[in-house]
Amino acid sequence: MSSPLVIALRFAGLLCLGIAQGAAAEAELREGAERALQQSPLSVTHKNVVSPSGDPRDYVSTAPYFWPDPNQPDGLPYIRRDGEVYPGSRTDESDFVRSRTLSRTVDSLVRAYRKTGEETYAAHAALLLRTWFIESATAMNPHLDFAQGIPGVNTGRRFGIIEGTSLVSALENAGRLVGSPAWTDTDHAALLRWADAFLDWYLTSQFGLEEADMHNNHGTHYDVQVMRLGRMLGREDLVWAIAELAKTRRIATQIEPDDR
């Protein structure tokens, strides 16, 4: 049996280790947030690609697994190379890349703000969110009609809904800024209106309805995004309805009785 002294020393050692690990984690958090402060505001209007509708505020991206056809002078139509991401779909011209950067940057800033209480982090996160979702000249239209299009084939596909994950994450993080002077009630109300319109697109658009009927990871992604938006908007009825439906629409059809 260990003596009281040994027990006390072990406890002190664990306490010091915990303090050191906590300090290191906070230092890493601050370091990431300081880098995030250097990120200039992002918007779907920053790309040179013209939206099929002609509206620069549309989200536009191309399907990752489709490549230019080497046998065609203009490369069109693009052809499928499953599992191989075409580098051209991941350039700064893609709103997929831009939205992912937005999500990661806002998350870094909000986590640092919640940990330290420093308003500098909240203020920059608020600027990024207002630019992408609220300001009339730069705000994204709340739909994904032109996500994951295949050049020479179509301008968008239901599969593009999977890219909404980054946008939903950014929207959720806005709720963690509530109470900061940098994020006003007016800001939050405007953001919730955008989120409500985005949710309506998921629930009523052709792409949304088709993706909801997918019996694979895309259908699951759809459910999760709709539920997250529903929770944000106080639509608990919708959240529970999707969760209940998942028992038969997702679990029963995607998981075998032996858990495979």
C-alpha positions as CSV (number, residue, x, y, z in Angstrom):
1,M,0.0,0.0,0.0
2,S,1.4,3.4,-0.9
3,S,2.1,5.8,1.9
4,P,0.2,9.1,2.2
5,L,3.4,10.9,1.1
6,V,3.7,8.9,-2.0
7,I,0.0,9.4,-2.8
8,A,0.4,13.1,-2.3
9,L,3.5,13.3,-4.5
10,R,1.7,11.4,-7.3
11,F,-1.3,13.7,-7.0
12,A,0.9,16.7,-7.2
13,G,2.7,15.3,-10.2
14,L,-0.6,14.6,-12.0
15,L,-1.8,18.1,-11.1
16,C,1.3,19.7,-12.5
17,L,1.0,17.6,-15.7
18,G,-2.6,18.7,-16.1
19,I,-1.7,22.3,-15.7
20,A,1.2,22.0,-18.2
21,Q,-1.1,20.3,-20.7
22,G,-3.8,22.9,-20.2
23,A,-1.3,25.7,-20.8
24,A,0.1,24.1,-23.9
25,A,-3.5,23.6,-25.3
26,E,-4.4,27.2,-24.6
27,A,-1.1,28.4,-26.3
28,E,-1.9,26.3,-29.3
29,L,-5.5,27.6,-29.4
30,R,-4.2,31.2,-29.3
31,E,-1.6,30.5,-31.9
32,G,-4.3,29.2,-34.3
33,A,-6.5,32.1,-33.5
34,E,-3.7,34.6,-34.2
35,R,-3.2,33.0,-37.6
36,A,-7.0,33.2,-38.2
37,L,-6.9,37.0,-37.5
38,Q,-4.8,37.3,-40.7
39,Q,-7.5,35.8,-42.8
40,S,-9.2,38.4,-44.9
41,P,-13.0,38.3,-45.3
42,L,-14.3,35.6,-47.7
43,S,-17.2,35.6,-50.1
44,V,-18.6,33.6,-53.0
45,T,-18.2,36.8,-55.0
46,H,-14.4,36.6,-54.9
47,K,-14.2,34.0,-57.6
48,N,-13.7,34.7,-61.3
49,V,-15.9,31.8,-62.3
50,V,-19.3,33.0,-63.6
51,S,-22.3,31.4,-62.0
52,P,-24.7,29.6,-64.5
53,S,-27.4,32.1,-63.4
54,G,-25.1,35.1,-63.8
55,D,-25.5,36.0,-60.1
56,P,-22.0,36.3,-58.5
57,R,-23.5,35.5,-55.1
58,D,-24.2,31.9,-56.1
59,Y,-22.1,29.1,-54.6
60,V,-20.3,27.3,-57.4
61,S,-18.0,24.2,-57.3
62,T,-17.1,21.3,-59.6
63,A,-17.4,17.5,-59.0
64,P,-14.1,16.3,-57.5
65,Y,-13.8,13.0,-59.3
66,F,-14.3,14.3,-62.8
67,W,-11.4,15.2,-65.1
68,P,-11.0,16.8,-68.5
69,D,-11.3,14.3,-71.3
70,P,-7.8,14.1,-72.8
71,N,-9.3,13.0,-76.1
72,Q,-11.3,16.2,-76.5
73,P,-9.7,19.6,-77.5
74,D,-11.6,21.4,-74.8
75,G,-11.7,18.5,-72.4
76,L,-15.5,18.4,-72.4
77,P,-17.4,16.7,-71.2
78,Y,-15.4,15.8,-68.1
79,I,-15.0,12.1,-67.5
80,R,-15.2,10.2,-64.2
81,R,-12.0,8.9,-62.4
82,D,-13.5,7.5,-59.3
83,G,-11.4,8.1,-56.1
84,E,-9.0,10.5,-57.9
85,V,-9.6,14.2,-57.0
86,Y,-9.1,16.5,-60.0
87,P,-6.8,19.4,-58.7
88,G,-8.8,21.9,-60.7
89,S,-11.8,21.3,-58.4
90,R,-9.8,22.4,-55.4
91,T,-8.4,25.7,-56.5
92,D,-9.2,29.1,-55.1
93,E,-11.9,29.4,-57.8
94,S,-14.0,26.8,-56.0
95,D,-16.4,27.9,-53.3
96,F,-15.9,24.5,-51.7
97,V,-12.3,25.5,-50.8
98,R,-13.4,29.0,-49.8
99,S,-16.3,27.8,-47.6
100,R,-14.1,25.2,-45.9
101,T,-11.5,28.0,-45.1
102,L,-14.4,30.1,-43.7
103,S,-15.6,27.3,-41.5
104,R,-12.2,26.4,-40.1
105,T,-11.2,30.1,-39.5
106,V,-14.4,31.0,-37.7
107,D,-14.1,27.9,-35.6
108,S,-10.6,28.8,-34.5
109,L,-11.6,32.3,-33.6
110,V,-14.8,31.4,-31.8
111,R,-13.0,28.7,-29.7
112,A,-10.3,31.2,-28.7
113,Y,-12.9,33.8,-27.9
114,R,-14.9,31.4,-25.7
115,K,-11.7,30.3,-23.9
116,T,-10.1,33.7,-23.4
117,G,-13.0,36.2,-23.6
118,E,-10.8,38.4,-25.9
119,E,-13.1,40.5,-28.1
120,T,-10.5,40.8,-30.9
121,Y,-11.3,37.2,-31.8
122,A,-15.0,37.6,-31.7
123,A,-14.8,40.8,-33.8
124,H,-13.0,39.1,-36.6
125,A,-15.2,36.1,-36.6
126,A,-18.2,38.4,-36.8
127,L,-16.7,40.2,-39.8
128,L,-16.2,36.9,-41.6
129,L,-19.7,35.8,-40.9
130,R,-21.3,39.1,-41.9
131,T,-19.4,39.1,-45.2
132,W,-20.3,35.6,-46.2
133,F,-24.0,35.5,-44.9
134,I,-25.3,39.0,-44.3
135,E,-23.8,41.9,-46.3
136,S,-26.0,42.4,-49.4
137,A,-23.1,42.8,-51.8
138,T,-21.2,39.7,-50.7
139,A,-23.7,37.3,-49.1
140,M,-24.1,33.9,-50.6
141,N,-27.5,33.1,-52.0
142,P,-29.0,30.4,-49.6
143,H,-28.9,27.4,-52.0
144,L,-26.4,24.9,-53.5
145,D,-28.0,24.6,-57.0
146,F,-24.5,24.9,-58.6
147,A,-22.5,22.7,-56.3
148,Q,-20.4,19.8,-57.8
149,G,-21.3,20.5,-61.4
150,I,-19.6,18.4,-64.1
151,P,-18.3,20.6,-66.9
152,G,-19.9,19.7,-70.2
153,V,-22.6,17.7,-68.4
154,N,-24.5,19.8,-65.9
155,T,-24.2,22.9,-63.7
156,G,-24.8,21.2,-60.4
157,R,-25.8,18.0,-58.7
158,R,-27.6,16.7,-55.6
159,F,-24.2,15.4,-54.4
160,G,-23.1,19.0,-53.8
161,I,-25.3,19.1,-50.7
162,I,-22.5,17.3,-48.9
163,E,-20.5,20.5,-49.2
164,G,-23.0,22.3,-47.0
165,T,-21.4,20.8,-43.9
166,S,-18.8,23.6,-43.8
167,L,-21.5,26.3,-44.1
168,V,-23.7,24.7,-41.3
169,S,-20.7,24.6,-39.0
170,A,-20.0,28.3,-39.6
171,L,-23.7,29.1,-38.9
172,E,-23.6,27.1,-35.7
173,N,-20.5,28.9,-34.5
174,A,-22.3,32.3,-34.8
175,G,-24.5,31.2,-31.9
176,R,-21.5,31.0,-29.7
177,L,-20.8,34.7,-30.4
178,V,-24.1,35.8,-28.9
179,G,-23.4,38.2,-26.0
180,S,-20.3,39.7,-27.7
181,P,-20.6,43.4,-28.6
182,A,-19.1,42.4,-31.9
183,W,-22.1,40.2,-32.8
184,T,-25.3,42.2,-32.4
185,D,-28.9,41.0,-32.1
186,T,-29.4,42.4,-35.5
187,D,-26.5,40.4,-36.9
188,H,-27.9,37.2,-35.4
189,A,-31.4,37.8,-36.5
190,A,-30.2,38.3,-40.1
191,L,-28.0,35.2,-39.9
192,L,-31.0,33.1,-38.7
193,R,-33.1,34.4,-41.6
194,W,-30.4,33.2,-44.0
195,A,-30.2,29.8,-42.2
196,D,-34.0,29.5,-42.4
197,A,-34.0,30.1,-46.2
198,F,-31.1,27.6,-46.5
199,L,-33.1,25.0,-44.6
200,D,-36.1,25.6,-46.7
201,W,-34.0,24.9,-49.8
202,Y,-32.9,21.5,-48.3
203,L,-36.5,20.6,-47.6
204,T,-38.2,21.7,-50.9
205,S,-35.6,21.8,-53.7
206,Q,-35.3,19.0,-56.2
207,F,-31.7,18.3,-55.1
208,G,-32.7,18.3,-51.5
209,L,-35.5,15.9,-52.0
210,E,-33.3,13.6,-54.1
211,E,-30.5,13.6,-51.5
212,A,-32.9,12.9,-48.7
213,D,-33.8,9.7,-50.6
214,M,-30.1,8.5,-50.9
215,H,-29.4,5.4,-49.0
216,N,-25.7,5.9,-48.3
217,N,-23.4,8.5,-46.7
218,H,-25.0,11.3,-48.7
219,G,-28.4,10.6,-47.2
220,T,-26.8,10.6,-43.7
221,H,-25.0,13.9,-44.4
222,Y,-28.3,15.3,-45.5
223,D,-30.1,14.3,-42.3
224,V,-27.3,15.6,-40.1
225,Q,-27.3,19.0,-41.8
226,V,-31.0,19.4,-41.7
227,M,-31.1,18.4,-38.0
228,R,-28.3,20.9,-37.2
229,L,-30.1,23.7,-39.0
230,G,-33.4,22.7,-37.3
231,R,-31.8,22.8,-33.9
232,M,-30.3,26.2,-34.6
233,L,-33.8,27.5,-35.6
234,G,-35.7,26.0,-32.8
235,R,-37.4,23.4,-35.1
236,E,-37.3,20.6,-32.6
237,D,-40.3,19.0,-34.3
238,L,-38.3,18.6,-37.5
239,V,-35.2,17.4,-35.7
240,W,-37.1,14.6,-34.0
241,A,-39.0,13.7,-37.2
242,I,-35.7,13.3,-39.0
243,A,-34.2,11.3,-36.1
244,E,-37.2,8.9,-36.0
245,L,-37.2,8.5,-39.8
246,A,-33.5,7.6,-39.7
247,K,-34.4,4.4,-37.8
248,T,-35.9,2.9,-41.0
249,R,-34.5,5.1,-43.7
250,R,-30.9,4.9,-42.6
251,I,-30.2,2.3,-39.9
252,A,-32.5,-0.4,-41.1
253,T,-31.4,-0.1,-44.8
254,Q,-27.6,0.5,-44.3
255,I,-26.7,-1.7,-41.3
256,E,-27.1,-5.5,-41.4
257,P,-28.5,-7.4,-38.4
258,D,-25.0,-8.6,-37.6
259,D,-23.8,-4.9,-37.4
260,R,-21.9,-5.1,-40.7
